[in-house]
Amino acid sequence: LVDDASEVNALQCLEDHLQDMRDGNYTNLPMVDFPILTNEANFLLNKRIGIVYGAPGLGKSLFVGKFCDDLQLSGHTVARLQLEDEMEQHLLRSLAQQSLRADLASPAFHKANPDESKVLYEQFRPTLEKIAPSVTAGEDDDWDADKILTWVESQLKQGKELVVVDPVSVVMDKNIWIVSHRLMWGMKKILAKYPHGRVVLVSHPNSEGDISGGQAYKRFSHGMLMLNRLKAPKEMEIIN
């Protein structure tokens, strides 16, 4: 047996990993408006789970929707599961962001300017037709951890490069600590099967101001982006 045995290479996993990188099997999707998250944080590197976390009203969904739409429009494949608000609300936000017209998100604008509203919609309709297939609105359904994991796997199986669940904190129950662990480890097992993809989860704070779901998201994610509102305006210069 000793004569026939092959030598065990303790570094084989590292050598395979290095070769995967040489072959281009690890790619970081570009976040056009956020160069630091792209170039420094590698926030959308494949086989990784990222967390976006912040208090209600900070614009988490606007932030996530923007970089998802930009990726979808640039030829990447995206699937985002929106568990708050109806489909039309998310597409309305996309219309406002892609047209660079924040007032398009206001019902008052459309009532006061019906003709301009129609013109702008027709102008950006081709853009929205490309974005719409990437969005699933599931507020009316009962979502739990198993259903979310099944949906994520189905999207990665179809070849989607980025899958987003917003907010994952919708699966709140008395066993939230167990549920969050199941979600995180379930996501990692799925990404091991479909290493071309990456997952971003959006979460809210709990009653104590910490991320909903306890420590699982902090401990087991590969990157965590916390959105905060400054108490006073502050000017920043970003050098790319």
C-alpha positions in Angstrom: 0.0 0.0 0.0 2.8 2.4 0.8 4.5 1.7 -2.5 1.2 2.4 -4.4 0.2 5.5 -2.4 0.4 8.9 -4.0 1.9 11.8 -2.2 -0.5 14.2 -0.5 -0.1 17.8 -1.5 -1.1 19.9 1.5 -1.0 23.0 -0.8 -3.3 21.6 -3.5 -6.3 23.8 -2.5 -4.2 26.9 -2.6 -2.6 25.9 -5.9 -6.1 25.3 -7.4 -7.2 28.7 -6.1 -4.3 30.5 -7.6 -4.9 28.8 -10.9 -8.5 29.8 -10.8 -7.5 33.4 -10.4 -4.9 33.1 -13.2 -7.7 31.7 -15.4 -10.0 34.6 -14.6 -12.5 32.6 -12.6 -12.6 35.3 -9.9 -14.1 38.6 -11.1 -15.3 41.7 -9.3 -18.3 43.3 -10.9 -17.9 47.1 -11.3 -19.9 49.5 -9.2 -19.6 52.5 -11.5 -20.6 55.2 -9.1 -18.7 53.7 -6.2 -15.0 53.3 -7.1 -13.8 52.5 -3.6 -16.2 49.7 -3.2 -15.1 48.4 -6.6 -11.3 48.9 -6.4 -10.6 48.6 -2.7 -13.3 46.5 -1.1 -14.0 44.1 -4.1 -17.6 44.2 -2.8 -19.0 42.2 -5.7 -16.3 39.5 -6.0 -17.8 36.1 -7.0 -18.3 33.4 -4.4 -18.8 36.1 -1.8 -21.7 37.3 0.3 -22.0 41.0 1.0 -24.3 42.7 3.5 -25.8 46.2 3.2 -27.1 47.4 6.5 -28.6 50.7 7.8 -31.5 52.3 9.5 -34.8 52.7 7.8 -35.0 55.7 5.4 -31.2 55.8 4.6 -31.7 54.7 1.0 -30.5 51.2 1.1 -32.9 50.0 -1.6 -32.1 53.1 -3.7 -28.4 52.3 -3.4 -28.7 48.6 -4.2 -31.2 49.2 -7.0 -28.9 51.7 -8.7 -25.8 49.5 -8.9 -28.0 46.5 -9.9 -29.7 48.4 -12.7 -26.4 49.8 -13.9 -25.0 46.2 -14.1 -28.0 44.9 -15.8 -27.9 47.7 -18.4 -24.2 47.1 -19.0 -24.7 43.4 -20.0 -24.3 41.6 -16.7 -27.1 39.3 -15.4 -28.8 40.4 -12.1 -31.7 39.1 -10.0 -33.0 41.1 -7.1 -35.8 40.0 -4.8 -37.6 43.0 -3.4 -39.6 42.0 -0.4 -40.9 45.5 0.4 -43.2 47.5 -1.9 -44.8 46.6 -5.2 -43.1 46.1 -8.5 -44.2 49.5 -9.8 -42.5 51.3 -6.9 -39.2 49.8 -7.7 -39.5 50.5 -11.4 -40.5 54.1 -10.6 -37.3 54.5 -8.6 -35.3 53.0 -11.5 -36.9 55.6 -13.8 -36.0 58.4 -11.6 -32.4 57.2 -11.1 -31.7 56.4 -14.8 -33.2 59.7 -16.0 -31.4 61.7 -13.2 -34.7 63.2 -12.3 -35.5 62.7 -8.6 -38.8 64.5 -9.1 -40.1 61.6 -11.2 -40.5 59.6 -7.9 -43.1 62.1 -6.7 -46.8 61.7 -7.6 -47.1 65.5 -7.4 -44.8 65.9 -10.4 -46.8 63.5 -12.6 -50.1 65.2 -11.7 -48.7 68.7 -12.4 -46.9 67.7 -15.6 -48.8 64.9 -17.3 -47.4 65.6 -20.8 -43.8 65.7 -19.6 -44.4 62.6 -17.6 -45.5 60.7 -20.7 -42.6 62.0 -22.8 -40.0 61.0 -20.2 -41.6 57.6 -19.7 -41.4 56.9 -23.5 -37.8 58.2 -23.6 -36.7 55.7 -20.9 -39.1 52.9 -21.7 -36.4 50.9 -23.5 -34.1 51.2 -20.5 -36.9 50.1 -18.1 -37.7 47.1 -20.3 -34.1 45.9 -19.8 -34.3 46.5 -16.0 -37.7 44.9 -15.3 -36.8 41.3 -15.9 -34.1 41.6 -13.2 -36.6 42.5 -10.5 -38.9 40.2 -8.5 -41.3 41.8 -6.1 -42.5 39.4 -3.5 -44.2 41.4 -0.8 -47.5 39.6 -1.1 -46.0 36.2 -0.6 -45.0 34.4 2.6 -41.2 34.2 2.6 -39.1 32.2 4.9 -35.4 31.1 4.9 -36.0 27.9 2.9 -38.0 29.8 0.2 -35.4 32.5 -0.1 -32.6 29.9 -0.4 -34.6 28.1 -3.1 -35.1 31.3 -5.0 -31.4 32.3 -4.8 -30.3 28.9 -6.0 -32.8 29.0 -8.9 -31.3 32.3 -10.0 -27.7 31.2 -9.8 -28.6 28.0 -11.6 -29.9 30.2 -14.5 -26.5 31.8 -14.6 -27.2 35.1 -12.9 -24.0 36.8 -11.8 -25.5 38.8 -8.9 -28.4 37.9 -6.7 -29.8 40.4 -4.2 -32.4 39.9 -1.4 -33.8 43.1 0.0 -34.5 43.0 2.9 -33.4 39.6 4.2 -34.6 40.8 7.6 -38.2 40.1 6.5 -37.8 36.5 7.8 -38.1 37.7 11.4 -39.4 35.3 14.0 -38.6 34.1 17.5 -35.9 31.9 16.1 -34.1 34.7 14.1 -30.7 33.6 15.4 -31.2 30.1 14.0 -32.8 31.4 10.8 -29.9 33.9 10.1 -27.3 31.1 10.5 -29.3 28.8 8.2 -29.5 31.6 5.6 -25.8 32.4 5.7 -24.5 28.8 5.6 -27.2 27.9 3.0 -26.0 30.8 0.8 -22.3 29.6 1.1 -23.3 26.1 0.1 -25.2 27.4 -2.9 -22.2 29.6 -4.0 -20.0 26.5 -3.7 -22.2 24.9 -6.3 -22.4 28.0 -8.5 -19.1 29.8 -8.0 -19.7 32.3 -10.9 -22.2 34.2 -8.7 -22.2 36.5 -5.7 -25.0 37.4 -3.2 -25.9 40.7 -1.5 -28.3 40.7 1.4 -29.9 43.9 2.7 -30.9 44.1 6.4 -32.4 46.5 9.0 -31.4 47.2 12.6 -33.1 45.4 15.4 -34.7 47.1 18.4 -31.2 47.5 20.0 -29.8 49.2 17.0 -27.6 46.3 15.9 -28.1 44.4 12.6 -31.2 42.3 12.6 -30.4 38.6 12.8 -27.7 38.9 15.4 -24.1 38.0 14.7 -24.5 35.6 11.8 -24.4 38.3 9.1 -21.4 40.0 10.7 -19.4 36.9 11.4 -20.0 34.9 8.2 -20.3 37.5 5.5 -17.3 38.4 3.4 -18.0 42.2 3.4 -20.4 44.4 5.3 -21.4 47.9 4.2 -23.0 50.1 6.9 -24.9 53.1 5.7 -25.0 56.1 8.1 -26.4 59.6 8.0 -24.0 62.2 9.2 -25.3 64.5 11.9 -23.9 67.5 10.1 -23.1 67.9 6.4 -19.5 67.0 5.5 -17.6 67.5 2.3 -15.5 64.6 1.1 -13.1 64.3 -1.8 -12.8 60.9 -3.4 -9.6 60.2 -5.4 -10.0 57.3 -7.8 
